[in-house]
């Protein structure tokens, strides 16, 4: 199990990579983006969200 940092997590490529990692691995993901609400992902033991919560 590895720690993975994804910057610009709300971008198209980052979303695809995040979905793939969640399906196929047990890695811990740290997602950074400007607008957390745009991700539509819930924080849990494997996912940590960082960024602004506005709009």
N, CA, C, O and CB atoms as a CASP TS submission, in Angstrom:
PFRMAT TS
TARGET T0000
AUTHOR 0000-0000-0000
METHOD Language model
MODEL 1
PARENT N/A
ATOM      1  N   UNK     1       0.841  -1.172   0.000  1.00  0.00           N
ATOM      2  CA  UNK     1       0.000   0.000   0.000  1.00  0.00           C
ATOM      3  C   UNK     1       0.889   1.239   0.000  1.00  0.00           C
ATOM      4  O   UNK     1       1.805   1.363   0.812  1.00  0.00           O
ATOM      5  CB  UNK     1      -0.958  -0.004   1.214  1.00  0.00           C
ATOM      6  N   UNK     2       0.604   2.150  -0.920  1.00  0.00           N
ATOM      7  CA  UNK     2       1.413   3.351  -1.069  1.00  0.00           C
ATOM      8  C   UNK     2       0.570   4.594  -0.801  1.00  0.00           C
ATOM      9  O   UNK     2      -0.660   4.545  -0.814  1.00  0.00           O
ATOM     10  CB  UNK     2       2.033   3.415  -2.475  1.00  0.00           C
ATOM     11  N   UNK     3       1.251   5.696  -0.562  1.00  0.00           N
ATOM     12  CA  UNK     3       0.590   6.989  -0.451  1.00  0.00           C
ATOM     13  C   UNK     3       0.711   7.682  -1.794  1.00  0.00           C
ATOM     14  O   UNK     3       1.804   7.769  -2.352  1.00  0.00           O
ATOM     15  CB  UNK     3       1.206   7.857   0.697  1.00  0.00           C
ATOM     16  N   UNK     4      -0.419   8.184  -2.326  1.00  0.00           N
ATOM     17  CA  UNK     4      -0.436   8.839  -3.630  1.00  0.00           C
ATOM     18  C   UNK     4      -0.974  10.249  -3.462  1.00  0.00           C
ATOM     19  O   UNK     4      -2.033  10.445  -2.867  1.00  0.00           O
ATOM     20  CB  UNK     4      -1.291   8.038  -4.653  1.00  0.00           C
ATOM     21  N   UNK     5      -0.252  11.230  -3.982  1.00  0.00           N
ATOM     22  CA  UNK     5      -0.663  12.629  -3.961  1.00  0.00           C
ATOM     23  C   UNK     5      -1.106  13.011  -5.366  1.00  0.00           C
ATOM     24  O   UNK     5      -0.362  12.822  -6.329  1.00  0.00           O
ATOM     25  CB  UNK     5       0.495  13.559  -3.458  1.00  0.00           C
ATOM     26  N   UNK     6      -2.322  13.550  -5.485  1.00  0.00           N
ATOM     27  CA  UNK     6      -2.825  13.995  -6.780  1.00  0.00           C
ATOM     28  C   UNK     6      -3.138  15.477  -6.676  1.00  0.00           C
ATOM     29  O   UNK     6      -4.028  15.887  -5.932  1.00  0.00           O
ATOM     30  CB  UNK     6      -4.086  13.181  -7.219  1.00  0.00           C
ATOM     31  N   UNK     7      -2.388  16.278  -7.436  1.00  0.00           N
ATOM     32  CA  UNK     7      -2.604  17.725  -7.485  1.00  0.00           C
ATOM     33  C   UNK     7      -3.542  18.036  -8.644  1.00  0.00           C
ATOM     34  O   UNK     7      -3.478  17.382  -9.685  1.00  0.00           O
ATOM     35  CB  UNK     7      -1.253  18.498  -7.638  1.00  0.00           C
ATOM     36  N   UNK     8      -4.400  19.017  -8.475  1.00  0.00           N
ATOM     37  CA  UNK     8      -5.362  19.340  -9.522  1.00  0.00           C
ATOM     38  C   UNK     8      -6.380  18.230  -9.677  1.00  0.00           C
ATOM     39  O   UNK     8      -6.736  17.853 -10.794  1.00  0.00           O
ATOM     40  CB  UNK     8      -4.652  19.590 -10.846  1.00  0.00           C
ATOM     41  N   UNK     9      -6.848  17.705  -8.551  1.00  0.00           N
ATOM     42  CA  UNK     9      -7.705  16.511  -8.538  1.00  0.00           C
ATOM     43  C   UNK     9      -9.030  16.676  -9.253  1.00  0.00           C
ATOM     44  O   UNK     9      -9.674  15.675  -9.568  1.00  0.00           O
ATOM     45  CB  UNK     9      -7.972  16.112  -7.139  1.00  0.00           C
ATOM     46  N   UNK    10      -9.464  17.900  -9.523  1.00  0.00           N
ATOM     47  CA  UNK    10     -10.738  18.087 -10.212  1.00  0.00           C
ATOM     48  C   UNK    10     -10.588  18.078 -11.735  1.00  0.00           C
ATOM     49  O   UNK    10     -11.579  18.191 -12.458  1.00  0.00           O
ATOM     50  CB  UNK    10     -11.374  19.391  -9.770  1.00  0.00           C
ATOM     51  N   UNK    11      -9.360  17.945 -12.220  1.00  0.00           N
ATOM     52  CA  UNK    11      -9.120  17.879 -13.664  1.00  0.00           C
ATOM     53  C   UNK    11      -9.512  16.533 -14.248  1.00  0.00           C
ATOM     54  O   UNK    11      -9.668  15.551 -13.523  1.00  0.00           O
ATOM     55  CB  UNK    11      -7.662  18.157 -13.964  1.00  0.00           C
ATOM     56  N   UNK    12      -9.669  16.496 -15.562  1.00  0.00           N
ATOM     57  CA  UNK    12     -10.143  15.285 -16.237  1.00  0.00           C
ATOM     58  C   UNK    12      -9.202  14.092 -16.047  1.00  0.00           C
ATOM     59  O   UNK    12      -9.656  13.005 -15.691  1.00  0.00           O
ATOM     60  CB  UNK    12     -10.317  15.559 -17.717  1.00  0.00           C
ATOM     61  N   UNK    13      -7.924  14.275 -16.273  1.00  0.00           N
ATOM     62  CA  UNK    13      -6.974  13.170 -16.141  1.00  0.00           C
ATOM     63  C   UNK    13      -6.881  12.722 -14.687  1.00  0.00           C
ATOM     64  O   UNK    13      -6.843  11.523 -14.409  1.00  0.00           O
ATOM     65  CB  UNK    13      -5.583  13.583 -16.663  1.00  0.00           C
ATOM     66  N   UNK    14      -6.844  13.674 -13.760  1.00  0.00           N
ATOM     67  CA  UNK    14      -6.763  13.329 -12.346  1.00  0.00           C
ATOM     68  C   UNK    14      -7.984  12.531 -11.895  1.00  0.00           C
ATOM     69  O   UNK    14      -7.856  11.611 -11.088  1.00  0.00           O
ATOM     70  CB  UNK    14      -6.624  14.591 -11.504  1.00  0.00           C
ATOM     71  N   UNK    15      -9.157  12.870 -12.402  1.00  0.00           N
ATOM     72  CA  UNK    15     -10.377  12.119 -12.050  1.00  0.00           C
ATOM     73  C   UNK    15     -10.296  10.685 -12.558  1.00  0.00           C
ATOM     74  O   UNK    15     -10.670   9.749 -11.851  1.00  0.00           O
ATOM     75  CB  UNK    15     -11.630  12.812 -12.629  1.00  0.00           C
ATOM     76  N   UNK    16      -9.809  10.516 -13.781  1.00  0.00           N
ATOM     77  CA  UNK    16      -9.679   9.168 -14.336  1.00  0.00           C
ATOM     78  C   UNK    16      -8.673   8.339 -13.539  1.00  0.00           C
ATOM     79  O   UNK    16      -8.918   7.170 -13.242  1.00  0.00           O
ATOM     80  CB  UNK    16      -9.254   9.236 -15.810  1.00  0.00           C
ATOM     81  N   UNK    17      -7.546   8.952 -13.198  1.00  0.00           N
ATOM     82  CA  UNK    17      -6.520   8.253 -12.415  1.00  0.00           C
ATOM     83  C   UNK    17      -7.073   7.886 -11.032  1.00  0.00           C
ATOM     84  O   UNK    17      -6.846   6.778 -10.546  1.00  0.00           O
ATOM     85  CB  UNK    17      -5.244   9.133 -12.274  1.00  0.00           C
ATOM     86  N   UNK    18      -7.793   8.813 -10.403  1.00  0.00           N
ATOM     87  CA  UNK    18      -8.373   8.558  -9.082  1.00  0.00           C
ATOM     88  C   UNK    18      -9.337   7.389  -9.142  1.00  0.00           C
ATOM     89  O   UNK    18      -9.269   6.494  -8.301  1.00  0.00           O
ATOM     90  CB  UNK    18      -9.090   9.808  -8.551  1.00  0.00           C
ATOM     91  N   UNK    19     -10.232   7.378 -10.115  1.00  0.00           N
ATOM     92  CA  UNK    19     -11.192   6.275 -10.252  1.00  0.00           C
ATOM     93  C   UNK    19     -10.483   4.947 -10.438  1.00  0.00           C
ATOM     94  O   UNK    19     -10.869   3.944  -9.839  1.00  0.00           O
ATOM     95  CB  UNK    19     -12.134   6.527 -11.428  1.00  0.00           C
ATOM     96  N   UNK    20      -9.448   4.936 -11.266  1.00  0.00           N
ATOM     97  CA  UNK    20      -8.700   3.701 -11.530  1.00  0.00           C
ATOM     98  C   UNK    20      -7.987   3.207 -10.267  1.00  0.00           C
ATOM     99  O   UNK    20      -8.010   2.014  -9.966  1.00  0.00           O
ATOM    100  CB  UNK    20      -7.675   3.929 -12.661  1.00  0.00           C
ATOM    101  N   UNK    21      -7.361   4.119  -9.538  1.00  0.00           N
ATOM    102  CA  UNK    21      -6.660   3.734  -8.314  1.00  0.00           C
ATOM    103  C   UNK    21      -7.633   3.196  -7.265  1.00  0.00           C
ATOM    104  O   UNK    21      -7.315   2.236  -6.563  1.00  0.00           O
ATOM    105  CB  UNK    21      -5.884   4.928  -7.748  1.00  0.00           C
ATOM    106  N   UNK    22      -8.805   3.798  -7.153  1.00  0.00           N
ATOM    107  CA  UNK    22      -9.800   3.331  -6.190  1.00  0.00           C
ATOM    108  C   UNK    22     -10.321   1.941  -6.547  1.00  0.00           C
ATOM    109  O   UNK    22     -10.599   1.136  -5.658  1.00  0.00           O
ATOM    110  CB  UNK    22     -10.961   4.317  -6.115  1.00  0.00           C
ATOM    111  N   UNK    23     -10.452   1.656  -7.838  1.00  0.00           N
ATOM    112  CA  UNK    23     -10.936   0.343  -8.282  1.00  0.00           C
ATOM    113  C   UNK    23      -9.904  -0.756  -8.078  1.00  0.00           C
ATOM    114  O   UNK    23     -10.240  -1.861  -7.651  1.00  0.00           O
ATOM    115  CB  UNK    23     -11.328   0.401  -9.746  1.00  0.00           C
ATOM    116  N   UNK    24      -8.636  -0.448  -8.386  1.00  0.00           N
ATOM    117  CA  UNK    24      -7.634  -1.499  -8.514  1.00  0.00           C
ATOM    118  C   UNK    24      -6.622  -1.591  -7.382  1.00  0.00           C
ATOM    119  O   UNK    24      -5.856  -2.554  -7.329  1.00  0.00           O
ATOM    120  CB  UNK    24      -6.913  -1.309  -9.764  1.00  0.00           C
ATOM    121  N   UNK    25      -6.595  -0.613  -6.471  1.00  0.00           N
ATOM    122  CA  UNK    25      -5.574  -0.642  -5.423  1.00  0.00           C
ATOM    123  C   UNK    25      -6.182  -0.316  -4.068  1.00  0.00           C
ATOM    124  O   UNK    25      -7.358   0.033  -3.964  1.00  0.00           O
ATOM    125  CB  UNK    25      -4.443   0.343  -5.744  1.00  0.00           C
ATOM    126  N   UNK    26      -5.370  -0.433  -3.047  1.00  0.00           N
ATOM    127  CA  UNK    26      -5.730  -0.035  -1.687  1.00  0.00           C
ATOM    128  C   UNK    26      -4.864   1.137  -1.237  1.00  0.00           C
ATOM    129  O   UNK    26      -4.698   1.358  -0.037  1.00  0.00           O
ATOM    130  CB  UNK    26      -5.578  -1.223  -0.712  1.00  0.00           C
ATOM    131  N   UNK    27      -4.311   1.890  -2.187  1.00  0.00           N
ATOM    132  CA  UNK    27      -3.439   3.023  -1.877  1.00  0.00           C
ATOM    133  C   UNK    27      -4.192   4.113  -1.125  1.00  0.00           C
ATOM    134  O   UNK    27      -5.405   4.258  -1.274  1.00  0.00           O
ATOM    135  CB  UNK    27      -2.836   3.594  -3.157  1.00  0.00           C
ATOM    136  N   UNK    28      -3.471   4.870  -0.327  1.00  0.00           N
ATOM    137  CA  UNK    28      -4.017   6.043   0.356  1.00  0.00           C
ATOM    138  C   UNK    28      -3.866   7.226  -0.588  1.00  0.00           C
ATOM    139  O   UNK    28      -2.761   7.531  -1.038  1.00  0.00           O
ATOM    140  CB  UNK    28      -3.292   6.310   1.733  1.00  0.00           C
ATOM    141  N   UNK    29      -4.980   7.896  -0.889  1.00  0.00           N
ATOM    142  CA  UNK    29      -4.968   9.005  -1.834  1.00  0.00           C
ATOM    143  C   UNK    29      -5.141  10.336  -1.104  1.00  0.00           C
ATOM    144  O   UNK    29      -6.016  10.477  -0.249  1.00  0.00           O
ATOM    145  CB  UNK    29      -6.072   8.826  -2.888  1.00  0.00           C
ATOM    146  N   UNK    30      -4.306  11.299  -1.446  1.00  0.00           N
ATOM    147  CA  UNK    30      -4.448  12.675  -0.975  1.00  0.00           C
ATOM    148  C   UNK    30      -4.749  13.515  -2.203  1.00  0.00           C
ATOM    149  O   UNK    30      -3.919  13.632  -3.106  1.00  0.00           O
ATOM    150  CB  UNK    30      -3.151  13.187  -0.216  1.00  0.00           C
ATOM    151  N   UNK    31      -5.952  14.105  -2.233  1.00  0.00           N
ATOM    152  CA  UNK    31      -6.415  14.849  -3.392  1.00  0.00           C
ATOM    153  C   UNK    31      -6.442  16.337  -3.081  1.00  0.00           C
ATOM    154  O   UNK    31      -7.082  16.755  -2.116  1.00  0.00           O
ATOM    155  CB  UNK    31      -7.804  14.366  -3.829  1.00  0.00           C
ATOM    156  N   UNK    32      -5.758  17.138  -3.881  1.00  0.00           N
ATOM    157  CA  UNK    32      -5.731  18.588  -3.731  1.00  0.00           C
ATOM    158  C   UNK    32      -6.455  19.223  -4.916  1.00  0.00           C
ATOM    159  O   UNK    32      -6.196  18.879  -6.069  1.00  0.00           O
ATOM    160  CB  UNK    32      -4.268  19.113  -3.628  1.00  0.00           C
ATOM    161  N   UNK    33      -7.367  20.154  -4.623  1.00  0.00           N
ATOM    162  CA  UNK    33      -8.033  20.896  -5.689  1.00  0.00           C
ATOM    163  C   UNK    33      -8.574  22.206  -5.137  1.00  0.00           C
ATOM    164  O   UNK    33      -8.624  22.403  -3.923  1.00  0.00           O
ATOM    165  CB  UNK    33      -9.172  20.060  -6.320  1.00  0.00           C
ATOM    166  N   UNK    34      -8.976  23.095  -6.029  1.00  0.00           N
ATOM    167  CA  UNK    34      -9.512  24.383  -5.605  1.00  0.00           C
ATOM    168  C   UNK    34     -10.900  24.247  -5.013  1.00  0.00           C
ATOM    169  O   UNK    34     -11.218  24.899  -4.018  1.00  0.00           O
ATOM    170  CB  UNK    34      -9.545  25.345  -6.769  1.00  0.00           C
ATOM    171  N   UNK    35     -11.734  23.405  -5.615  1.00  0.00           N
ATOM    172  CA  UNK    35     -13.121  23.273  -5.193  1.00  0.00           C
ATOM    173  C   UNK    35     -13.419  21.813  -4.859  1.00  0.00           C
ATOM    174  O   UNK    35     -13.673  21.008  -5.755  1.00  0.00           O
ATOM    175  CB  UNK    35     -14.081  23.790  -6.291  1.00  0.00           C
ATOM    176  N   UNK    36     -13.389  21.478  -3.589  1.00  0.00           N
ATOM    177  CA  UNK    36     -13.580  20.102  -3.142  1.00  0.00           C
ATOM    178  C   UNK    36     -14.947  19.564  -3.556  1.00  0.00           C
ATOM    179  O   UNK    36     -15.074  18.390  -3.904  1.00  0.00           O
ATOM    180  CB  UNK    36     -13.422  20.013  -1.628  1.00  0.00           C
ATOM    181  N   UNK    37     -15.961  20.413  -3.520  1.00  0.00           N
ATOM    182  CA  UNK    37     -17.320  19.961  -3.843  1.00  0.00           C
ATOM    183  C   UNK    37     -17.438  19.455  -5.276  1.00  0.00           C
ATOM    184  O   UNK    37     -18.331  18.659  -5.569  1.00  0.00           O
ATOM    185  CB  UNK    37     -18.310  21.092  -3.620  1.00  0.00           C
ATOM    186  N   UNK    38     -16.575  19.890  -6.163  1.00  0.00           N
ATOM    187  CA  UNK    38     -16.651  19.453  -7.554  1.00  0.00           C
ATOM    188  C   UNK    38     -16.171  18.005  -7.731  1.00  0.00           C
ATOM    189  O   UNK    38     -16.384  17.414  -8.790  1.00  0.00           O
ATOM    190  CB  UNK    38     -15.825  20.386  -8.435  1.00  0.00           C
ATOM    191  N   UNK    39     -15.536  17.436  -6.721  1.00  0.00           N
ATOM    192  CA  UNK    39     -14.994  16.081  -6.840  1.00  0.00           C
ATOM    193  C   UNK    39     -16.059  14.993  -6.714  1.00  0.00           C
ATOM    194  O   UNK    39     -15.927  13.930  -7.320  1.00  0.00           O
ATOM    195  CB  UNK    39     -13.935  15.865  -5.791  1.00  0.00           C
ATOM    196  N   UNK    40     -17.100  15.243  -5.945  1.00  0.00           N
ATOM    197  CA  UNK    40     -18.132  14.234  -5.691  1.00  0.00           C
ATOM    198  C   UNK    40     -17.547  12.943  -5.120  1.00  0.00           C
ATOM    199  O   UNK    40     -17.968  11.845  -5.483  1.00  0.00           O
ATOM    200  CB  UNK    40     -18.889  13.929  -6.977  1.00  0.00           C
ATOM    201  N   UNK    41     -16.579  13.089  -4.228  1.00  0.00           N
ATOM    202  CA  UNK    41     -15.939  11.952  -3.557  1.00  0.00           C
ATOM    203  C   UNK    41     -16.037  12.173  -2.058  1.00  0.00           C
ATOM    204  O   UNK    41     -15.814  13.283  -1.575  1.00  0.00           O
ATOM    205  CB  UNK    41     -14.442  11.783  -4.005  1.00  0.00           C
ATOM    206  N   UNK    42     -16.363  11.142  -1.335  1.00  0.00           N
ATOM    207  CA  UNK    42     -16.438  11.226   0.109  1.00  0.00           C
ATOM    208  C   UNK    42     -15.087  10.862   0.729  1.00  0.00           C
ATOM    209  O   UNK    42     -14.434   9.908   0.305  1.00  0.00           O
ATOM    210  CB  UNK    42     -17.548  10.307   0.644  1.00  0.00           C
ATOM    211  N   UNK    43     -14.686  11.621   1.720  1.00  0.00           N
ATOM    212  CA  UNK    43     -13.445  11.341   2.433  1.00  0.00           C
ATOM    213  C   UNK    43     -13.642  10.106   3.305  1.00  0.00           C
ATOM    214  O   UNK    43     -14.670   9.971   3.968  1.00  0.00           O
ATOM    215  CB  UNK    43     -13.006  12.563   3.292  1.00  0.00           C
ATOM    216  N   UNK    44     -12.666   9.207   3.309  1.00  0.00           N
ATOM    217  CA  UNK    44     -12.704   8.026   4.174  1.00  0.00           C
ATOM    218  C   UNK    44     -11.278   7.667   4.585  1.00  0.00           C
ATOM    219  O   UNK    44     -10.386   8.513   4.523  1.00  0.00           O
ATOM    220  CB  UNK    44     -13.395   6.822   3.454  1.00  0.00           C
ATOM    221  N   UNK    45     -11.059   6.428   5.001  1.00  0.00           N
ATOM    222  CA  UNK    45      -9.732   6.014   5.478  1.00  0.00           C
ATOM    223  C   UNK    45      -8.671   6.024   4.383  1.00  0.00           C
ATOM    224  O   UNK    45      -7.483   6.152   4.680  1.00  0.00           O
ATOM    225  CB  UNK    45      -9.813   4.631   6.077  1.00  0.00           C
ATOM    226  N   UNK    46      -9.081   5.891   3.124  1.00  0.00           N
ATOM    227  CA  UNK    46      -8.126   5.837   2.009  1.00  0.00           C
ATOM    228  C   UNK    46      -8.052   7.142   1.225  1.00  0.00           C
ATOM    229  O   UNK    46      -7.150   7.325   0.408  1.00  0.00           O
ATOM    230  CB  UNK    46      -8.495   4.712   1.071  1.00  0.00           C
ATOM    231  N   UNK    47      -8.997   8.051   1.468  1.00  0.00           N
ATOM    232  CA  UNK    47      -9.059   9.295   0.698  1.00  0.00           C
ATOM    233  C   UNK    47      -9.050  10.490   1.638  1.00  0.00           C
ATOM    234  O   UNK    47      -9.852  10.571   2.568  1.00  0.00           O
ATOM    235  CB  UNK    47     -10.317   9.326  -0.196  1.00  0.00           C
ATOM    236  N   UNK    48      -8.130  11.419   1.383  1.00  0.00           N
ATOM    237  CA  UNK    48      -8.056  12.664   2.150  1.00  0.00           C
ATOM    238  C   UNK    48      -8.150  13.820   1.161  1.00  0.00           C
ATOM    239  O   UNK    48      -7.390  13.885   0.195  1.00  0.00           O
ATOM    240  CB  UNK    48      -6.728  12.747   3.004  1.00  0.00           C
ATOM    241  N   UNK    49      -9.095  14.737   1.410  1.00  0.00           N
ATOM    242  CA  UNK    49      -9.343  15.861   0.515  1.00  0.00           C
ATOM    243  C   UNK    49      -8.766  17.143   1.092  1.00  0.00           C
ATOM    244  O   UNK    49      -8.889  17.401   2.289  1.00  0.00           O
ATOM    245  CB  UNK    49     -10.842  16.024   0.259  1.00  0.00           C
ATOM    246  N   UNK    50      -8.134  17.950   0.238  1.00  0.00           N
ATOM    247  CA  UNK    50      -7.550  19.224   0.656  1.00  0.00           C
ATOM    248  C   UNK    50      -7.902  20.278  -0.393  1.00  0.00           C
ATOM    249  O   UNK    50      -7.825  20.025  -1.595  1.00  0.00           O
ATOM    250  CB  UNK    50      -5.993  19.108   0.840  1.00  0.00           C
ATOM    251  N   UNK    51      -8.287  21.454   0.076  1.00  0.00           N
ATOM    252  CA  UNK    51      -8.595  22.563  -0.824  1.00  0.00           C
ATOM    253  C   UNK    51      -9.675  23.442  -0.212  1.00  0.00           C
ATOM    254  O   UNK    51      -9.976  23.347   0.978  1.00  0.00           O
ATOM    255  CB  UNK    51      -9.043  22.042  -2.206  1.00  0.00           C
ATOM    256  N   UNK    52     -10.247  24.295  -1.043  1.00  0.00           N
ATOM    257  CA  UNK    52     -11.284  25.211  -0.589  1.00  0.00           C
ATOM    258  C   UNK    52     -12.648  24.543  -0.700  1.00  0.00           C
ATOM    259  O   UNK    52     -12.865  23.698  -1.568  1.00  0.00           O
ATOM    260  CB  UNK    52     -11.252  26.521  -1.404  1.00  0.00           C
ATOM    261  N   UNK    53     -13.556  24.924   0.175  1.00  0.00           N
ATOM    262  CA  UNK    53     -14.905  24.369   0.200  1.00  0.00           C
ATOM    263  C   UNK    53     -15.935  25.370  -0.304  1.00  0.00           C
ATOM    264  O   UNK    53     -17.118  25.240   0.012  1.00  0.00           O
ATOM    265  CB  UNK    53     -15.263  23.924   1.606  1.00  0.00           C
ATOM    266  N   UNK    54     -15.527  26.339  -1.060  1.00  0.00           N
ATOM    267  CA  UNK    54     -16.459  27.376  -1.501  1.00  0.00           C
ATOM    268  C   UNK    54     -17.084  27.031  -2.852  1.00  0.00           C
ATOM    269  O   UNK    54     -16.478  26.344  -3.675  1.00  0.00           O
ATOM    270  CB  UNK    54     -15.744  28.725  -1.587  1.00  0.00           C
ATOM    271  N   UNK    55     -18.285  27.512  -3.061  1.00  0.00           N
ATOM    272  CA  UNK    55     -19.066  27.330  -4.278  1.00  0.00           C
ATOM    273  C   UNK    55     -19.069  25.897  -4.677  1.00  0.00           C
ATOM    274  O   UNK    55     -19.678  25.538  -5.685  1.00  0.00           O
ATOM    275  CB  UNK    55     -18.534  28.181  -5.406  1.00  0.00           C
TER
END
